[in-house]
Amino acid sequence: MHYGKLRLILFRIVLEPHLLISFLYAVLGTLIALREGMYNAPLFVLTAIGAVSSQIAANTYDEYFDYKFGTDLLTTKTSYSGGGRIIFDGGLRPAEAFRIATAALLLAFLIGVYLSVESGWELLPLFVFGGVAGTFYSTVWQRRGLGEFMLCAIGLIVMGAFFVQAHFYSAGAVYISIPCGLLIANLVIMNEVPDAEADAKTGRKNVTTTLGKASAVALYAIIATIIYLLIIAGVFLHLISAYTLISLLSAPLIYSAYIYARPGLNSIDHLIKALRNNIVGMYVFIVLLVIAYMI
């Protein structure tokens, strides 16, 4: 592969809009441990690299198999949906994408094994489940109606990052992982709406192709409500920091995504606004959680 081409493609992979989620979740889990007086900088760096590598692997495998199944050939590419297209427009060859995904997965696996040795083997089931969830997302879970559920595994990064530092699982770290996981499921549900026809034609059985666009958008609103109720309940039960209530400030953005999507199911302009506000709202939510544990 030409060096300039490789650099461009890696740049596109690394700057994939959703890639920052894994890093922020690693930061969040580490900050929860830090509040309890536990912090190891080298282990945090390894955790962050492992988390990001695992998402690079999952994203690139998804690109590869969407190309193989022909899904991305049928979608309309927008700034927020339609796939990353790293195999199109003079990008990677399919075999090159597969090798990059496999190399990233191997790196994440090796880091996971090392962190399990250093922090405790109780971490092992967590990263194995996360690896299985991400690696087989396109080939298995998306074709059996389990894609959104399995992507909730990304929320486990918070729990895992805490364990790496503390060598045990706390109720607070486990609890906050739940809304963090549901947030990713909701992100994917909204992203599926403009691609529903292409997904259906190529065998994807996700929330949108199974329930229909209108029901998928309604479910998005329900899950968003559950996420915020979990934050409020967690504070009330003294499981998570009271400062996490600032994450509720992201609710208007999340709700506006629903407002744009509901009447515009077949309007790409409305859906682009919904996708944009959903992604921005998601990042505001996560960043506010991080700030809550920095206070």
C-alpha positions, -999 to 999 in steps of 0.1 A, spaced: 0 0 0 12 35 -8 24 54 23 3 85 15 -28 64 10 -22 44 42 -17 76 62 -49 91 48 -70 60 56 -55 56 91 -63 93 96 -99 87 87 -101 56 109 -86 74 139 -108 105 135 -140 84 131 -166 105 150 -175 78 175 -140 67 183 -136 92 211 -164 75 231 -141 46 241 -114 70 253 -138 91 273 -153 60 289 -118 49 299 -113 83 314 -146 82 332 -139 48 348 -104 60 359 -118 92 374 -143 72 395 -113 52 409 -93 84 414 -121 98 436 -115 68 458 -78 75 459 -66 49 434 -47 58 402 -19 43 382 -9 64 352 7 36 330 -23 13 335 -46 42 325 -26 47 293 -28 10 285 -65 9 292 -72 39 269 -51 23 241 -68 -10 245 -103 6 245 -96 27 214 -79 -3 196 -109 -25 203 -132 1 188 -110 6 158 -112 -31 153 -150 -32 156 -154 -2 133 -131 -15 106 -146 -50 107 -180 -33 103 -167 -14 73 -153 -46 58 -184 -67 62 -208 -39 51 -187 -37 19 -188 -75 15 -226 -77 21 -232 -47 -1 -249 -26 25 -229 6 20 -234 3 -18 -271 10 -11 -269 37 15 -268 75 10 -236 88 26 -241 117 49 -218 133 75 -234 112 102 -246 80 85 -240 56 56 -208 41 68 -172 54 69 -165 44 33 -129 37 40 -130 10 12 -145 34 -13 -133 64 -32 -97 52 -36 -95 40 -1 -84 7 14 -88 -26 -5 -110 -50 15 -81 -72 24 -62 -42 38 -92 -32 59 -95 -67 73 -58 -68 82 -60 -34 100 -90 -46 120 -73 -78 129 -41 -60 140 -61 -36 162 -80 -65 177 -48 -84 184 -34 -53 201 -65 -49 223 -64 -86 232 -27 -85 243 -34 -54 263 -64 -70 279 -44 -101 289 -17 -79 304 -42 -58 324 -59 -90 336 -25 -103 349 -18 -69 365 -52 -61 380 -70 -95 384 -85 -122 362 -120 -109 371 -113 -84 343 -109 -112 317 -147 -120 311 -153 -83 306 -129 -77 278 -136 -111 262 -173 -103 260 -165 -68 247 -143 -83 220 -169 -109 209 -196 -82 209 -176 -59 186 -159 -84 164 -191 -102 154 -213 -72 154 -219 -72 116 -217 -109 109 -237 -123 138 -254 -99 161 -268 -75 135 -283 -105 116 -300 -120 147 -316 -88 161 -290 -85 189 -268 -57 174 -279 -28 196 -279 -50 228 -243 -62 221 -231 -27 215 -241 -18 251 -208 -36 259 -190 -4 251 -204 9 284 -184 -19 301 -152 1 294 -162 24 323 -164 -6 346 -133 -22 333 -112 10 335 -123 13 372 -113 -23 379 -79 -18 363 -72 9 389 -90 -5 419 -87 -43 413 -124 -47 423 -158 -38 409 -177 -11 428 -215 -7 427 -211 29 414 -188 19 385 -211 -9 376 -242 13 378 -229 42 357 -219 16 330 -256 9 324 -267 43 311 -233 46 293 -241 14 274 -277 23 267 -264 56 253 -245 37 226 -275 15 218 -296 47 213 -269 63 191 -270 32 168 -308 31 167 -310 67 154 -282 61 129 -301 31 116 -332 51 105 -318 66 72 -302 33 63 -333 11 70 -340 1 34 -303 -8 27 -301 -28 59 -333 -47 52 -321 -56 16 -288 -70 29 -301 -91 58 -296 -68 88 -322 -75 115 -319 -44 137 -344 -24 157 -353 -2 126 -358 -30 101 -377 -51 127 -400 -25 142 -401 1 114 -387 37 114 -415 52 135 -413 26 163 -375 28 163 -377 66 168 -402 61 196 -380 35 212 -351 60 210 -371 84 231 -380 58 256 -344 47 261 -333 83 264 -358 88 291 -346 57 309 -310 69 307 -318 101 325 -340 84 350 -311 61 358 -289 91 365 -315 106 389 -321 73 406 -284 66 410 -279 99 427 -310 94 449 -296 59 459 -261 74 466 -246 50 440 -231 78 418 -218 113 424 -245 140 429 -226 161 403 -237 136 376 -270 154 375 -253 180 353 -255 154 325 -292 162 324 -282 194 306 -278 172 275 -315 163 275 -326 192 252 -302 181 225 -312 144 228 -349 154 228 -345 177 198 -331 147 178 -364 129 185 -383 160 175 -365 163 142 -367 125 134 -404 119 143 -420 140 115 -391 135 90 -387 98 87 -384 100 50 -367 134 48 -329 132 47 -327 169 57 -347 162 89 -328 130 96 -294 147 92 -304 173 119 -316 144 141 -284 125 137 -263 156 143 -281 166 175 -281 130 187 -243 127 183 -237 162 199 -261 154 227 -244 121 234 -209 137 236 -223 165 258 -237 138 281 -204 119 283 -183 150 288 -206 162 316 -202 129 333 -165 132 331 -166 167 345 -189 155 373 -162 131 385 -135 158 382 -153 181 405 
